[in-house]
Amino acid sequence: MSIEAIERIKARFPDAVEEAHSRLGDDTVRVQRDSWLEVFEFVRKILGFDLFVDLTAVDYLGRE
């Protein structure tokens, strides 16, 4: 990814992006769970990325 790609994602999905950064060669965009598929399709089809690296989640069992 690149800073330009991160900025395009943030511009296209301003309400979905929770956090984005580029640190030490690790470019990351964290999006709301309800938006990940739409963002993923944009990144693949429009930006031309073809490698999906991480999809993670946290379950706070017992928390409301």
C-alpha positions as CSV (number, residue, x, y, z in Angstrom):
1,M,0.0,0.0,0.0
2,S,1.1,3.6,-0.1
3,I,0.2,6.9,1.5
4,E,-1.6,7.8,-1.7
5,A,-3.7,4.6,-1.5
6,I,-4.5,5.3,2.2
7,E,-5.7,8.8,1.3
8,R,-7.9,7.5,-1.5
9,I,-9.5,5.0,0.9
10,K,-10.1,7.7,3.5
11,A,-11.6,10.0,0.8
12,R,-13.9,7.3,-0.6
13,F,-15.0,5.9,2.8
14,P,-14.7,8.8,5.3
15,D,-17.3,7.3,7.7
16,A,-15.9,3.8,7.5
17,V,-12.2,4.4,8.3
18,E,-11.5,4.4,12.0
19,E,-7.8,4.7,11.8
20,A,-5.1,4.7,9.1
21,H,-1.3,4.9,9.3
22,S,1.9,4.2,7.6
23,R,4.7,3.3,10.0
24,L,8.0,1.5,9.3
25,G,6.7,0.0,6.1
26,D,3.5,-1.2,7.6
27,D,0.5,0.5,6.0
28,T,-2.7,-0.1,7.8
29,V,-6.3,1.0,7.4
30,R,-8.8,0.0,10.1
31,V,-12.4,0.1,9.0
32,Q,-15.8,-0.5,10.7
33,R,-16.8,-4.1,10.5
34,D,-19.9,-3.3,8.5
35,S,-17.8,-1.7,5.8
36,W,-14.9,-4.0,5.3
37,L,-16.2,-5.9,2.3
38,E,-17.0,-2.7,0.4
39,V,-13.6,-1.2,1.2
40,F,-11.9,-4.5,0.2
41,E,-13.7,-4.5,-3.1
42,F,-12.6,-0.9,-3.8
43,V,-9.0,-1.7,-2.9
44,R,-9.0,-4.8,-5.2
45,K,-11.0,-3.5,-8.1
46,I,-10.1,0.2,-8.2
47,L,-6.7,0.4,-6.6
48,G,-5.5,-2.9,-8.1
49,F,-4.3,-4.7,-5.0
50,D,-4.3,-8.5,-5.2
51,L,-3.0,-9.6,-1.7
52,F,-5.2,-9.5,1.3
53,V,-3.0,-9.9,4.4
54,D,-4.9,-9.5,7.7
55,L,-8.5,-9.5,8.9
56,T,-8.7,-9.5,12.7
57,A,-11.3,-9.2,15.3
58,V,-11.7,-8.8,19.1
59,D,-14.5,-10.4,21.1
60,Y,-14.9,-8.9,24.5
61,L,-16.7,-11.9,26.0
62,G,-19.0,-10.9,28.8
63,R,-18.9,-7.2,28.0
64,E,-21.9,-5.3,27.0
